[in-house]
Amino acid sequence: MSEEKTERFKKLQQLLKIERDEDLAQYKSFFLRNNINYRKENGVTWYPIIISNVEIGLGEYLVVDVERTSNHNEPHRFSGGKIASLFSNNHQDAKPINGTVKVLNQNKLRLSLNLDELPDWCDDGKLGINLLFDETSYREMDIALEKVMNAHNNRLSHLRDVVTGHKLPEFEKINEPVHITGLNQSQNTAVQKILSAKDIAIIHGPPGTGKTTTLVQAIRQTLITEKQVLVCSSSNTAVDLLTEKLHREGINVLRLGNPARISEDVLSNTLDAKIAAHESYKDLKSYRKTAEEYFRMAGKYKRTFGREEREQRQLFYQEARKILQDARVLEDFIQSEQFDKAQVIACTPVVSAGRMMRDRFFSTVFIDEAAQALEPMCWIPLTRSGRVVFAGDHFQLPPTVKSKKAEDLGLKKTLFEHCMQLENVPVMLNTQYRMNEHIMNFSNAEFYGGGLKADASVKDTVLSFDEQEHLLHTPFDFVDTAGCGYTEIINPESLSIANPEEANLLTDHLKRLLQQYGQADRPGKAISIGIISPYKEQVQYLTQKIAEDEVLKNYLSRIAIKTVDGFQGQERDVIYISMVRSNENMEIGFLSDTRRMNVALTRAKKKLVVIGDSATFGSHPFYKDFLDYVDSIGAHKSAWEFI
């Protein structure tokens, strides 16, 4: 490989190391700086917990179910595949036990431990669980970059050179144009481009343009000529969505890793579920049950330390391990069968590098939400594939980079963005089916060169066509708080920002809108509402205020309140955006991340209400364009109208 190419990947490795070091430093600092109660509030610690079940899981690992005994339903950051640590607050010398989070719901999780038995301190109460720093993804990204750098005269080296622009991508000629019923012209063009691509194809899917639908059809068409494909996304939710949709198309999907969604379509496609449905599973269960019995008998000698007892305990353990060995052989056979039968293997990029995938090579890998993944993350599945299909939108959420230095030196630029520069490769989907065109048009002009059009089914959609119902009749309002004296406040602990007066205005406006909507005769037409703010502090304030409000608490099941990231890929009938920032220095912080703002502005179907202080953010070029746009459609309102 030429020196210039090597430098590119060596630089990526260096940036990845800077990012990993910063990530670890932030993790350590957080745990050192904050007590157990603050860690609980931030969702990285559960305490106290109880162990509700212990059994032998897949691959001889001990599986432990733990439950929160307080702080029920509080948000947390635990998720499937992450590493967590079981600890005791009763024994200072008790060494925490590390394991992998397997199954998870709001107040229970299952931890897989590489142990024969739990230590005695687990019986003495005061137990908790901490989320640990995850080294695995960094290690796998680094290994992938090494493979790419060292590839020579093989398929990976060719793909590397095409993707990095050193060789031209090739396409086969398809004589018959692709026409799949239910897809529009740009979607069919994207599928045709994918089918003809020898190296790389890209679906560029702006908000509401049916990217997932197109991707599913492209996968379905590819499976006509290929026995099996790999489908990845760095977001578990995106992998689950594709799993659901492919399953409904009658495709045999094997979902590896830990699902975020718990729908039947996803769970039935997991490896655990497929093993449980296998005809030989009862034999596997029988082996495990016998082994567990031996483990239980060995456990009786836990606190007895005579020679004979030790020998007896050892015999029980040996017998248990021998039976587990037989179980492992049977389990490997069942697993191997599931891999061979699957048409689609769906997982995150890191899971695609796991033990069960080591010897597998795929003609095609599809990477969804590719514009949200760090470049080294995308190379993990690319090292085991002949060609790649990217899907995403580089004008929506970027990947998270924790190190400012790594970000400034280029880590934030994704492989998707690099490949968007390749000639004749990307196809942009140009018809959106989500929002009224007044909601769409600002983002369309600002990000997509005016190339989007609203489908006739949504173009003029509003909550009400009655002009008397002014809050429902207009699709877009900007409520300007300039001059109201609504000053932002900073939380000294979290350093996040809130604007309580702006939040109060938002809830008052929402109550008026709901009252107007409720007065009309609209049986069975309940509307969905989303409230977005770039700041967690404002999200928390709004969540509490709405839960305590006598009127709004009746609508809680219909209202979602989240930061921008929480709404990625979602839509609601009505969206409120609370901008928060209001200060004399015109500091706008997170608001300067215009890609995130693009996501927020494109979630609403029928009504978008943006509330903020134009005097604070109006001098920024993006928001100057925004204010010009709201003026041009008569959407600029003063907060005084609603006070």
C-alpha positions as CSV (number, residue, x, y, z in Angstrom):
1,M,0.0,0.0,0.0
2,S,1.3,3.5,-0.9
3,E,2.6,5.7,1.9
4,E,-0.2,8.2,1.3
5,K,-2.8,5.5,1.9
6,T,-1.0,4.1,4.9
7,E,-0.8,7.6,6.5
8,R,-4.6,7.9,6.2
9,F,-5.2,4.8,8.2
10,K,-2.4,5.4,10.7
11,K,-3.9,8.9,11.4
12,L,-7.3,7.2,12.0
13,Q,-5.7,4.8,14.5
14,Q,-4.1,7.7,16.3
15,L,-7.4,9.6,16.4
16,L,-9.1,6.5,17.7
17,K,-6.6,6.2,20.5
18,I,-7.1,9.9,21.5
19,E,-10.9,9.3,21.5
20,R,-10.5,6.1,23.6
21,D,-8.3,7.8,26.1
22,E,-10.7,10.7,26.4
23,D,-13.7,8.4,26.7
24,L,-11.9,6.4,29.5
25,A,-10.8,9.6,31.3
26,Q,-14.4,10.9,31.3
27,Y,-15.7,7.6,32.6
28,K,-13.1,7.5,35.5
29,S,-13.7,11.2,36.3
30,F,-17.4,10.7,36.5
31,F,-17.1,7.7,38.9
32,L,-14.5,9.4,41.1
33,R,-16.4,12.8,41.2
34,N,-19.9,11.5,41.9
35,N,-21.5,9.6,44.7
36,I,-23.7,6.6,44.3
37,N,-26.9,8.7,44.4
38,Y,-25.8,11.0,41.6
39,R,-24.6,7.9,39.5
40,K,-28.1,6.4,40.0
41,E,-29.7,9.6,38.8
42,N,-27.5,9.5,35.7
43,G,-28.4,5.9,35.0
44,V,-24.9,4.3,35.3
45,T,-25.5,2.6,38.7
46,W,-28.4,0.5,40.0
47,Y,-28.5,0.3,43.8
48,P,-29.8,-1.5,45.8
49,I,-30.5,-4.6,43.7
50,I,-31.4,-8.2,44.5
51,I,-30.3,-11.3,42.6
52,S,-33.6,-13.0,41.6
53,N,-32.3,-15.9,39.6
54,V,-29.0,-17.8,38.8
55,E,-28.7,-20.4,36.1
56,I,-26.3,-21.7,33.4
57,G,-26.7,-19.9,30.1
58,L,-25.3,-20.4,26.6
59,G,-21.7,-21.4,26.4
60,E,-21.3,-22.5,30.1
61,Y,-21.5,-19.0,31.4
62,L,-23.3,-18.3,34.7
63,V,-26.4,-16.1,34.1
64,V,-27.6,-13.9,36.9
65,D,-30.9,-11.9,36.9
66,V,-30.8,-8.7,38.9
67,E,-33.7,-6.4,39.8
68,R,-33.8,-2.8,41.1
69,T,-35.6,-2.6,44.5
70,S,-36.1,1.1,44.3
71,N,-35.9,4.0,41.7
72,H,-38.3,2.0,39.5
73,N,-38.7,3.1,35.9
74,E,-36.0,5.8,36.2
75,P,-34.1,6.1,32.9
76,H,-30.7,4.4,32.7
77,R,-27.9,3.9,30.3
78,F,-27.5,0.1,30.6
79,S,-28.1,-1.7,27.3
80,G,-27.5,-5.1,25.8
81,G,-23.9,-6.0,25.0
82,K,-22.4,-3.5,27.5
83,I,-20.1,-4.5,30.3
84,A,-21.3,-4.1,33.9
85,S,-19.9,-4.9,37.3
86,L,-21.7,-6.5,40.3
87,F,-20.5,-5.0,43.6
88,S,-21.1,-5.2,47.3
89,N,-21.5,-2.2,49.7
90,N,-21.4,-4.6,52.6
91,H,-17.8,-6.0,52.0
92,Q,-15.1,-3.4,51.4
93,D,-12.7,-6.2,50.2
94,A,-15.2,-7.8,47.9
95,K,-13.8,-7.8,44.4
96,P,-16.5,-6.7,41.9
97,I,-17.5,-9.3,39.2
98,N,-17.6,-8.1,35.6
99,G,-20.1,-9.5,33.1
100,T,-22.0,-8.7,29.9
101,V,-25.6,-7.3,29.9
102,K,-27.8,-9.8,28.0
103,V,-31.5,-9.2,28.3
104,L,-32.8,-6.0,29.7
105,N,-36.0,-4.2,30.6
106,Q,-36.8,-1.1,32.6
107,N,-36.0,-2.6,36.1
108,K,-34.4,-6.0,35.5
109,L,-31.4,-7.1,33.6
110,R,-29.6,-10.4,32.9
111,L,-25.8,-10.5,33.4
112,S,-23.7,-13.2,31.8
113,L,-20.6,-14.0,34.0
114,N,-17.6,-16.2,33.2
115,L,-17.8,-18.0,36.6
116,D,-18.6,-21.4,38.0
117,E,-20.4,-19.9,41.0
118,L,-21.1,-16.6,42.7
119,P,-18.9,-15.5,45.7
120,D,-20.3,-15.7,49.2
121,W,-20.7,-11.9,49.5
122,C,-23.6,-12.1,47.0
123,D,-25.7,-13.6,49.7
124,D,-25.2,-10.8,52.2
125,G,-27.3,-7.9,50.6
126,K,-26.3,-4.3,49.8
127,L,-25.6,-5.3,46.2
128,G,-25.4,-2.9,43.2
129,I,-24.3,-2.9,39.6
130,N,-22.2,-0.3,37.7
131,L,-21.9,0.3,34.0
132,L,-18.3,-0.2,33.0
133,F,-16.1,1.4,30.3
134,D,-16.5,-0.6,27.1
135,E,-13.1,-1.5,25.6
136,T,-14.4,-4.0,23.0
137,S,-15.5,-1.5,20.3
138,Y,-12.2,0.3,20.4
139,R,-10.3,-2.9,20.1
140,E,-12.3,-4.2,17.2
141,M,-12.1,-0.9,15.3
142,D,-8.3,-0.9,15.8
143,I,-8.0,-4.5,14.5
144,A,-10.1,-3.7,11.5
145,L,-7.9,-0.7,10.6
146,E,-4.8,-3.0,10.8
147,K,-6.5,-5.4,8.4
148,V,-7.3,-2.7,6.0
149,M,-3.8,-1.3,6.1
150,N,-2.2,-4.7,5.5
151,A,-4.5,-5.9,2.8
152,H,-2.6,-6.5,-0.4
153,N,-3.8,-7.9,-3.8
154,N,-7.1,-9.2,-2.4
155,R,-10.8,-8.2,-2.4
156,L,-10.3,-6.0,0.7
157,S,-7.4,-4.0,-0.8
158,H,-9.5,-3.5,-4.0
159,L,-12.6,-2.3,-1.9
160,R,-10.4,-0.1,0.2
161,D,-9.0,1.6,-2.9
162,V,-12.4,2.2,-4.4
163,V,-13.9,3.5,-1.1
164,T,-11.0,5.9,-0.6
165,G,-11.2,7.2,-4.2
166,H,-8.0,5.6,-5.5
167,K,-9.9,3.3,-8.0
168,L,-13.1,3.9,-9.9
169,P,-16.2,2.0,-8.7
170,E,-17.6,-0.4,-11.3
171,F,-21.2,-1.1,-12.3
172,E,-22.7,-3.9,-14.3
173,K,-25.2,-2.9,-17.1
174,I,-28.8,-3.9,-16.3
175,N,-30.9,-4.0,-19.4
176,E,-34.3,-4.2,-17.8
177,P,-35.0,-1.2,-15.5
178,V,-36.0,-2.2,-12.0
179,H,-39.6,-1.6,-11.2
180,I,-40.8,-2.7,-7.7
181,T,-44.4,-2.0,-7.0
182,G,-44.8,0.3,-4.1
183,L,-41.5,2.1,-4.6
184,N,-41.3,5.5,-6.3
185,Q,-39.0,6.4,-9.2
186,S,-36.0,7.5,-7.0
187,Q,-36.4,4.5,-4.8
188,N,-36.4,2.1,-7.8
189,T,-33.3,3.9,-9.2
190,A,-31.6,3.4,-5.8
191,V,-32.4,-0.4,-5.9
192,Q,-31.2,-0.6,-9.5
193,K,-27.9,1.1,-8.6
194,I,-27.4,-1.3,-5.7
195,L,-28.0,-4.4,-7.9
196,S,-25.6,-3.2,-10.6
197,A,-22.8,-2.1,-8.1
198,K,-19.7,-4.3,-8.0
199,D,-18.0,-2.4,-5.2
200,I,-20.2,0.3,-3.5
201,A,-23.6,1.9,-3.7
202,I,-25.2,4.6,-1.5
203,I,-28.8,5.3,-0.6
204,H,-29.0,9.0,0.5
205,G,-32.2,9.2,2.5
206,P,-33.4,12.6,3.8
207,P,-36.1,12.6,6.5
208,G,-39.3,10.8,5.6
209,T,-38.2,9.6,2.2
210,G,-38.6,5.9,2.8
211,K,-34.9,4.9,3.3
212,T,-35.7,1.8,5.3
213,T,-38.4,0.6,2.9
214,T,-35.9,1.0,0.0
215,L,-33.2,-0.7,1.8
216,V,-35.4,-3.7,2.7
217,Q,-36.4,-4.1,-1.0
218,A,-32.8,-3.8,-2.1
219,I,-31.9,-6.6,0.4
220,R,-34.8,-8.7,-0.9
221,Q,-33.7,-8.3,-4.5
222,T,-30.0,-9.0,-3.6
223,L,-31.1,-12.3,-2.0
224,I,-32.4,-13.6,-5.3
225,T,-28.8,-14.0,-6.4
226,E,-26.9,-14.3,-3.1
227,K,-27.6,-16.9,-0.4
228,Q,-26.8,-14.7,2.6
229,V,-26.0,-11.1,3.3
230,L,-24.8,-9.1,6.3
231,V,-26.9,-6.2,7.6
232,C,-25.3,-3.8,10.1
233,S,-26.0,-0.5,11.9
234,S,-24.2,1.0,14.9
235,S,-27.7,1.7,16.4
236,N,-29.4,-1.4,17.9
237,T,-32.7,0.2,17.2
238,A,-32.0,0.5,13.5
239,V,-30.9,-3.2,13.4
240,D,-34.1,-4.1,15.1
241,L,-36.3,-2.1,12.7
242,L,-34.7,-3.8,9.7
243,T,-35.0,-7.2,11.4
244,E,-38.8,-6.5,11.9
245,K,-39.3,-5.4,8.3
246,L,-37.3,-8.2,6.7
247,H,-39.1,-10.8,8.9
248,R,-42.4,-9.5,7.6
249,E,-41.2,-9.9,4.1
250,G,-40.8,-13.6,4.8
251,I,-37.0,-13.5,5.0
252,N,-35.1,-15.7,7.5
253,V,-33.2,-13.2,9.7
254,L,-30.7,-14.1,12.4
255,R,-30.5,-11.2,14.8
256,L,-27.2,-11.3,16.7
257,G,-26.4,-9.3,19.8
258,N,-28.8,-7.6,22.1
259,P,-32.0,-6.1,20.8
260,A,-33.2,-2.7,22.0
261,R,-36.8,-3.3,20.9
262,I,-38.7,-6.2,22.5
263,S,-41.2,-6.8,19.7
264,E,-42.1,-10.4,18.9
265,D,-40.7,-10.0,15.3
266,V,-37.3,-9.1,16.7
267,L,-37.2,-11.5,19.6
268,S,-38.2,-14.5,17.5
269,N,-35.2,-13.9,15.2
270,T,-32.6,-13.8,18.0
271,L,-30.2,-16.7,18.3
272,D,-31.5,-17.6,21.8
273,A,-35.1,-17.8,20.4
274,K,-34.0,-19.9,17.4
275,I,-32.1,-22.3,19.6
276,A,-35.1,-22.6,22.0
277,A,-37.3,-23.5,19.0
278,H,-34.9,-26.2,17.7
279,E,-36.0,-29.8,17.9
280,S,-32.9,-30.8,19.9
281,Y,-33.4,-28.0,22.5
282,K,-35.0,-30.3,25.0
283,D,-31.8,-32.5,25.0
284,L,-29.8,-29.3,25.6
285,K,-32.0,-28.3,28.4
286,S,-31.8,-31.7,30.0
287,Y,-27.9,-31.6,29.9
288,R,-28.0,-28.1,31.5
289,K,-30.5,-29.2,34.2
290,T,-28.3,-32.1,35.2
291,A,-25.2,-29.9,35.2
292,E,-27.0,-27.3,37.4
293,E,-28.0,-30.1,39.8
294,Y,-24.3,-31.0,40.2
295,F,-23.4,-27.4,40.6
296,R,-26.1,-27.1,43.3
297,M,-24.7,-30.2,45.2
298,A,-21.2,-28.8,45.0
299,G,-22.5,-25.5,46.4
300,K,-23.7,-27.3,49.6
301,Y,-20.0,-27.6,50.5
302,K,-19.5,-23.9,50.1
303,R,-18.6,-23.2,53.7
304,T,-17.1,-26.6,54.6
305,F,-13.4,-27.0,54.2
306,G,-12.5,-30.6,55.2
307,R,-10.4,-32.6,52.7
308,E,-13.1,-35.1,52.0
309,E,-15.7,-32.3,51.4
310,R,-13.2,-30.5,49.1
311,E,-12.7,-33.7,47.1
312,Q,-16.5,-34.4,46.9
313,R,-17.1,-30.8,45.8
314,Q,-14.3,-31.2,43.1
315,L,-16.0,-34.4,41.8
316,F,-19.3,-32.7,41.5
317,Y,-17.7,-29.8,39.6
318,Q,-15.9,-32.2,37.2
319,E,-19.1,-34.1,36.5
320,A,-20.9,-30.8,35.9
321,R,-18.2,-29.6,33.5
322,K,-18.2,-32.9,31.6
323,I,-22.0,-32.7,31.0
324,L,-21.6,-29.0,30.0
325,Q,-19.0,-30.1,27.4
326,D,-21.6,-32.4,25.8
327,A,-24.1,-29.6,26.0
328,R,-21.6,-27.3,24.3
329,V,-21.1,-29.7,21.3
330,L,-24.8,-29.9,20.8
331,E,-25.2,-26.2,21.2
332,D,-22.5,-25.5,18.6
333,F,-24.3,-27.8,16.2
334,I,-27.6,-26.0,16.7
335,Q,-26.0,-22.6,16.4
336,S,-24.1,-23.5,13.2
337,E,-27.4,-24.7,11.7
338,Q,-29.0,-21.3,12.4
339,F,-26.1,-19.5,10.8
340,D,-26.3,-21.7,7.7
341,K,-30.0,-21.3,7.3
342,A,-30.2,-17.5,7.8
343,Q,-30.6,-15.4,4.6
344,V,-29.7,-12.2,6.6
345,I,-27.4,-11.9,9.6
346,A,-28.3,-8.6,11.3
347,C,-26.1,-7.0,14.0
348,T,-24.0,-4.1,15.0
349,P,-20.6,-3.8,13.4
350,V,-18.8,-4.8,16.7
351,V,-20.9,-8.0,16.9
352,S,-20.0,-8.8,13.3
353,A,-16.4,-9.4,14.5
354,G,-17.5,-11.8,17.3
355,R,-16.4,-15.4,17.8
356,M,-19.4,-16.9,15.9
357,M,-18.7,-14.7,12.8
358,R,-14.9,-15.3,12.6
359,D,-14.9,-17.5,9.5
360,R,-17.8,-16.0,7.6
361,F,-17.4,-13.9,4.4
362,F,-20.3,-12.1,2.7
363,S,-20.6,-11.0,-0.9
364,T,-22.5,-7.9,0.3
365,V,-22.8,-5.9,3.5
366,F,-25.6,-3.3,4.0
367,I,-24.7,-0.6,6.5
368,D,-27.7,1.5,7.7
369,E,-27.4,4.8,9.5
370,A,-23.9,4.9,8.1
371,A,-23.6,8.6,8.5
372,Q,-23.9,8.1,12.3
373,A,-21.0,5.6,12.5
374,L,-17.3,6.5,13.0
375,E,-15.2,5.5,10.0
376,P,-13.3,2.8,11.8
377,M,-16.6,1.3,12.9
378,C,-17.7,0.9,9.3
379,W,-14.4,-0.9,8.4
380,I,-15.2,-3.8,10.8
381,P,-17.9,-5.4,8.6
382,L,-16.2,-4.2,5.4
383,T,-13.2,-6.5,6.2
384,R,-15.5,-9.5,5.7
385,S,-17.4,-8.4,2.7
386,G,-17.0,-8.2,-1.1
387,R,-19.0,-5.0,-1.6
388,V,-20.8,-2.5,0.5
389,V,-24.1,-0.7,0.4
390,F,-24.4,2.4,2.6
391,A,-27.7,4.0,3.6
392,G,-28.0,7.2,5.6
393,D,-28.1,11.0,5.6
394,H,-25.0,13.0,6.5
395,F,-27.2,16.1,7.2
396,Q,-28.8,14.3,10.2
397,L,-27.2,13.1,13.5
398,P,-23.4,12.8,13.3
399,P,-21.4,10.2,15.2
400,T,-20.7,11.0,18.9
401,V,-17.1,12.0,19.4
402,K,-16.1,12.7,23.0
403,S,-12.6,14.1,22.3
404,K,-12.6,17.7,21.0
405,K,-9.1,17.1,19.7
406,A,-10.0,14.0,17.8
407,E,-13.0,15.7,16.4
408,D,-11.0,18.8,15.2
409,L,-8.4,16.5,13.6
410,G,-11.1,14.7,11.5
411,L,-12.5,11.8,13.4
412,K,-16.1,13.1,13.0
413,K,-15.9,12.9,9.2
414,T,-17.5,9.6,8.4
415,L,-16.8,7.0,5.6
416,F,-20.3,7.8,4.3
417,E,-19.4,11.5,3.9
418,H,-16.2,10.6,2.1
419,C,-18.1,8.2,-0.2
420,M,-20.8,10.8,-1.0
421,Q,-18.0,12.5,-3.0
422,L,-17.6,9.5,-5.3
423,E,-18.9,10.1,-8.8
424,N,-22.0,8.2,-9.9
425,V,-22.4,6.3,-6.6
426,P,-25.0,8.0,-4.4
427,V,-28.7,8.1,-5.2
428,M,-30.8,10.6,-3.2
429,L,-34.4,9.6,-2.5
430,N,-36.4,12.7,-3.4
431,T,-40.0,12.3,-2.3
432,Q,-40.9,12.6,1.3
433,Y,-44.0,11.1,2.9
434,R,-43.9,12.6,6.4
435,M,-44.6,16.3,6.6
436,N,-46.5,19.3,5.3
437,E,-44.3,21.1,2.7
438,H,-44.1,24.3,4.9
439,I,-42.4,22.1,7.6
440,M,-40.1,20.5,5.0
441,N,-39.1,23.5,2.9
442,F,-36.6,25.2,5.2
443,S,-34.5,22.0,5.6
444,N,-35.0,21.2,1.9
445,A,-33.4,24.5,0.9
446,E,-30.7,24.5,3.6
447,F,-29.5,20.9,3.3
448,Y,-30.8,19.2,0.2
449,G,-30.4,21.9,-2.5
450,G,-34.2,22.1,-2.9
451,G,-34.2,18.6,-4.3
452,L,-37.0,17.2,-2.2
453,K,-40.7,17.3,-2.9
454,A,-43.6,16.5,-0.6
455,D,-45.8,13.7,-1.7
456,A,-49.4,14.7,-2.5
457,S,-50.6,12.7,0.5
458,V,-48.8,15.0,3.0
459,K,-48.1,18.2,1.1
460,D,-51.0,20.2,2.6
461,T,-51.8,18.1,5.7
462,V,-52.7,20.0,8.8
463,L,-54.5,19.3,12.1
464,S,-57.6,21.2,10.9
465,F,-58.7,22.8,7.6
466,D,-61.0,25.2,9.6
467,E,-59.4,28.6,9.5
468,Q,-61.1,29.6,12.7
469,E,-58.9,27.0,14.6
470,H,-55.8,29.1,14.0
471,L,-53.5,26.9,16.2
472,L,-54.5,23.8,14.2
473,H,-54.8,25.3,10.7
474,T,-51.2,26.5,10.4
475,P,-48.5,23.9,10.0
476,F,-45.5,25.9,11.4
477,D,-45.2,28.5,14.1
478,F,-42.1,30.2,15.5
479,V,-42.9,31.7,18.9
480,D,-40.2,34.4,19.5
481,T,-39.4,35.1,23.2
482,A,-37.0,38.0,22.4
483,G,-37.6,40.8,24.9
484,C,-39.5,38.7,27.4
485,G,-36.6,38.4,29.8
486,Y,-36.7,34.5,29.8
487,T,-33.1,33.9,30.9
488,E,-31.4,30.5,30.7
489,I,-30.1,29.0,33.9
490,I,-27.2,26.5,34.3
491,N,-27.2,23.5,36.6
492,P,-23.8,23.7,38.4
493,E,-23.7,19.9,38.9
494,S,-24.7,18.7,35.4
495,L,-23.6,21.9,33.6
496,S,-26.7,21.5,31.5
497,I,-29.0,24.4,30.8
498,A,-32.7,25.0,31.3
499,N,-35.1,27.9,30.6
500,P,-38.1,27.4,33.0
501,E,-40.1,30.4,31.7
502,E,-39.7,29.2,28.1
503,A,-40.8,25.7,29.2
504,N,-43.9,27.2,31.0
505,L,-44.8,29.1,27.7
506,L,-44.5,25.8,25.8
507,T,-46.8,24.0,28.1
508,D,-49.4,26.8,28.0
509,H,-49.3,26.8,24.2
510,L,-49.7,23.0,24.1
511,K,-52.7,23.2,26.5
512,R,-54.3,25.8,24.1
513,L,-53.6,23.6,21.1
514,L,-55.0,20.5,22.8
515,Q,-58.1,22.4,24.0
516,Q,-58.7,23.6,20.5
517,Y,-58.2,20.2,19.1
518,G,-60.5,18.6,21.7
519,Q,-63.4,21.0,21.1
520,A,-63.8,19.9,17.5
521,D,-65.7,16.6,16.7
522,R,-62.7,14.3,16.0
523,P,-63.7,10.9,17.3
524,G,-60.9,8.4,17.5
525,K,-58.3,10.8,16.1
526,A,-55.9,11.1,19.0
527,I,-52.8,13.1,18.1
528,S,-49.2,12.1,18.9
529,I,-47.0,14.9,20.4
530,G,-43.2,15.1,20.7
531,I,-41.3,17.7,22.7
532,I,-37.7,18.2,21.8
533,S,-34.9,20.2,23.5
534,P,-31.1,20.1,22.9
535,Y,-30.6,20.2,26.7
536,K,-31.2,17.4,29.1
537,E,-31.9,19.9,31.9
538,Q,-34.8,21.3,29.9
539,V,-36.1,17.8,29.1
540,Q,-36.1,17.0,32.8
541,Y,-37.9,20.2,33.7
542,L,-40.5,19.7,31.0
543,T,-41.0,16.1,32.0
544,Q,-41.7,17.0,35.6
545,K,-43.9,20.0,34.7
546,I,-46.1,18.0,32.4
547,A,-46.4,15.1,34.8
548,E,-47.6,17.5,37.5
549,D,-49.9,19.6,35.3
550,E,-53.6,18.9,36.0
551,V,-54.5,19.1,32.3
552,L,-51.5,17.7,30.6
553,K,-51.0,14.7,32.8
554,N,-54.1,13.2,31.2
555,Y,-52.2,13.2,27.8
556,L,-49.0,11.6,29.1
557,S,-49.4,8.4,27.1
558,R,-49.4,10.6,23.9
559,I,-46.5,12.9,24.7
560,A,-42.8,12.0,24.3
561,I,-40.2,14.4,25.7
562,K,-36.6,13.8,24.7
563,T,-33.4,15.3,23.4
564,V,-32.8,15.4,19.7
565,D,-31.0,12.0,19.7
566,G,-34.0,10.4,21.2
567,F,-36.2,11.3,18.2
568,Q,-33.8,10.1,15.5
569,G,-35.9,8.1,12.9
570,Q,-39.2,9.0,14.7
571,E,-42.1,11.2,13.8
572,R,-45.1,12.7,15.6
573,D,-48.2,14.6,14.5
574,V,-47.1,17.6,16.5
575,I,-43.6,18.6,17.5
576,Y,-42.6,21.4,19.9
577,I,-38.9,22.5,20.0
578,S,-37.6,24.4,23.0
579,M,-34.4,26.2,22.0
580,V,-33.5,27.1,25.6
581,R,-30.7,29.5,24.9
582,S,-31.3,33.2,26.0
583,N,-28.4,35.3,27.0
584,E,-26.8,38.7,26.4
585,N,-23.6,37.2,24.9
586,M,-25.5,35.5,22.0
587,E,-23.9,32.1,23.0
588,I,-25.9,29.3,21.4
589,G,-23.9,26.2,22.4
590,F,-25.5,23.0,21.0
591,L,-27.7,25.0,18.7
592,S,-24.7,25.5,16.5
593,D,-24.9,21.8,15.6
594,T,-27.1,22.5,12.6
595,R,-27.4,18.8,11.7
596,R,-29.0,18.0,15.0
597,M,-31.4,20.9,14.4
598,N,-32.2,19.5,11.0
599,V,-33.3,16.3,12.8
600,A,-35.5,18.2,15.3
601,L,-37.1,20.3,12.5
602,T,-38.1,17.3,10.4
603,R,-40.0,15.1,12.9
604,A,-43.4,16.8,12.7
605,K,-46.1,15.6,10.3
606,K,-48.8,18.2,10.7
607,K,-47.7,20.9,13.1
608,L,-44.3,22.3,14.1
609,V,-43.9,24.8,16.9
610,V,-40.4,26.3,17.6
611,I,-40.0,28.4,20.7
612,G,-36.9,30.5,21.3
613,D,-35.1,33.8,21.6
614,S,-34.3,35.2,18.1
615,A,-32.1,37.9,19.7
616,T,-29.7,35.2,21.1
617,F,-29.4,33.0,18.0
618,G,-30.4,35.3,15.1
619,S,-26.9,36.4,14.2
620,H,-25.8,32.8,13.3
621,P,-26.1,32.4,9.5
622,F,-28.2,29.2,9.8
623,Y,-30.7,30.8,12.1
624,K,-30.7,34.1,10.1
625,D,-31.9,31.9,7.2
626,F,-34.4,30.2,9.5
627,L,-35.9,33.6,10.6
628,D,-36.1,34.8,7.0
629,Y,-37.9,31.6,6.1
630,V,-40.5,31.8,9.0
631,D,-41.1,35.5,8.0
632,S,-41.6,34.4,4.4
633,I,-44.4,32.0,5.3
634,G,-46.0,34.2,8.0
635,A,-45.0,31.9,10.8
636,H,-43.3,34.4,13.0
637,K,-45.3,35.0,16.2
638,S,-44.3,36.9,19.4
639,A,-44.5,35.2,22.7
640,W,-46.5,38.2,24.0
641,E,-49.5,36.8,22.0
642,F,-49.6,33.8,24.2
643,I,-48.7,35.3,27.6
